[in-house]
Amino acid sequence: INYEDTADGLLRWGIDSLMAHVDNVRKSEQSTDRAKRRVERGQWHARGFFGYVVGSKAVPVSAKSLVMVPEQAEVMKDAFNRVASGEPSHVVARSLMANGIWRSHYQSDSLHIHEKALRSRIRDLKYTGSFTTRLIENKVIQGDWEPLVSEEIFLKANRMLSTKRYSPKPDRRERF
């Protein structure tokens, strides 16, 4: 649209800009409302994560929002069980890398994951079939997907991660 450099042209430009902004805000609110409704039903609202995939043509979703990827799920179950049994997480990750299961960088379409990400994944509540989200604060939501590990294994593994031997080394630099 060609707006004239007149008072009427500037007014028209301002009104059109304001209407476009209001339309964008309305669409954003509708999108957020749809996401909140999905979350309240326990449906996952974002992309998949290691061990799970959001339904696609290759992996159709029945009533579930996430479907387990068997190869990745087995790797994560093994990692959870090993850490829960007391094996240090860095040893688990290195042994998986030595066996060719993991490499040094995460690739979403494969079994590869960065070594440092294992601790983050072990701490991730989503593997128990539950999740939290900014859309609904201070509430743990039971997801509609099959849990990869039991809450017992999850808590045991996380207790092992929080013991002193898993904590990062303190900053030894002098502070002035």
Disulfide bonds with the S-S distance in Angstrom:
none
